[in-house]
């Protein structure tokens, strides 16, 4: 079984893939599939005290290109 940190790192990798595809072609099926994979990965994470998912700020920043 994967730890929360491993799941989080996996979601960051998928977020990076989504961001790259989205920057190239927003209306591509591969882009939509990458987004769904990212969302599925994030949903595997537990919610923390404030109700958001583990690492949510970092994950959001990854999809927005604010971090690499």
N, C-alpha and C positions, 0 to 999 in steps of 0.2 A: 504494500500500500504506500502511496506517495504521501509525503508530508505536505503541510500547507505551503511551505516555502518552495518545494519542488513543483507543486501545482501552480503557484504564483509565477515561478520562473518560466514554466511552460506557457502560461497565458501571456507573459511579456514577449516571448518568442513569437507567438501567434499574432500579437498586437503589432509587432514590428513587420511581420509579413503582410498583414492587412494594410498597414500604412504605406508600404512600398507599392503594393498593387493599386491602392486607392489613388496614389499620386500619379500613377501611369494611366489608369482607365477606371473611372468611377462606375461605369455601367457594364462592367464585365462580370460574367458569372463567377469567375475565379475570385474576384474581389468580394462578391456577396458570400461565397462559400467560406472565404477566409474570415469574414466578419462573424458568420455563424459559428465557426470553429472557435474563434476568440470568445464569443459570448458563452458557448458551452463550457469552455475551460474555466471562465470566471465563475460560472454557476456551481462548479464543483467546490469552490472555496467557502469556508465558514464565514458567517457574519461576525464582525467584532462588536465591541461595546456600543459604538455609535450607530449600529445598524447597517453599515456598509460592509462590503466584502474585504477580506484580508488584502492589503496592498492596492486598494482601489485607486488612490490618487496616483501612484506610480504607474499603474496600468493605463489609466486615462491619459496621463502625460505621454506614454509610449505611443498610443494610437494617434495622438495629436502632433507627434514629431518634436515634442518639447524635450525629450531625452532619447538617448540611443541605447 
